[in-house]
Amino acid sequence: MGKAQREKGKRGERELANLLKDHGYSCRRGQQYCGSNGDADVVGLPGIHIECKRVERLNIEDSMRQAVDDTGAEILLFGEEIYPAVFHRRNRGTWLVTMRLEDWIALYKEWEAGRDIDSR
C-alpha cells in the first residue's frame, strides 16, 4: 500500500470518527501500527469492531473477513458480543455499513426489545 493510500485511509478514519462524534459517540481512530495488529480502525462504539474502508473499489468479502478475524482479538467484559462491521464509502459517496446478517438481527432484536420497554 502506497503512502497516498495510507493517508486516504487515515483521513477516512478521522472523518468517520468525527461523524460518529457528531451523533454523540466518543469515537477516535484506533491505535494502529502498520495496520496489522488487529485493532479496530475506529474505536468508541462498545461491542462494534469497526473496519473502515475509504476506497473506490472495495472487496467487501475480504474486508468483512478481516473485520471478523480482527474481532477475535478483542475481549469485552462479561463475555459481551463484539460485532464486526465494515464502514465504507467511495469518493463523493455516502457512508455505508456492512454486517453479517446474524449480527444485524441480534442488534435489531436488542433495539426492538428496548423499544417495547419504552412503549410501556
Phi, psi and omega in degrees: 000130181280167182300318180299320179293319178298318180295319177297320177298316178297317179298319178297318179296317178295318179300313181296315179301318180293322177296319178293325174298319179301334178267007174097009180257136181277083185249155177204168175297146176286168178275097184246138175228106181069008176064019186241009185264357177086000177291153175294148179291323177229132180242157177129355172253096183305133178086357180240124174265113184264119169257117185257127180233124180238077187221161177279321181240110184250128170271094187296328179296312178295320180295318179293321178299319178298315180298317180296313180298316181291331179299327179299339180276350182264146177228128175253154178298151175062023177064026179296151180287145172244123183259121176284139179214143176253118175261126186211154173202154174265171173303137178059015179255175178263155178290137177237157177233130177243131178224163171289146183303316183296327177289318178297318179299316179300315178295319181295320178298320177296315179299314181298319179296318178295325179293321178297321180292320181294333185275356180279000000 
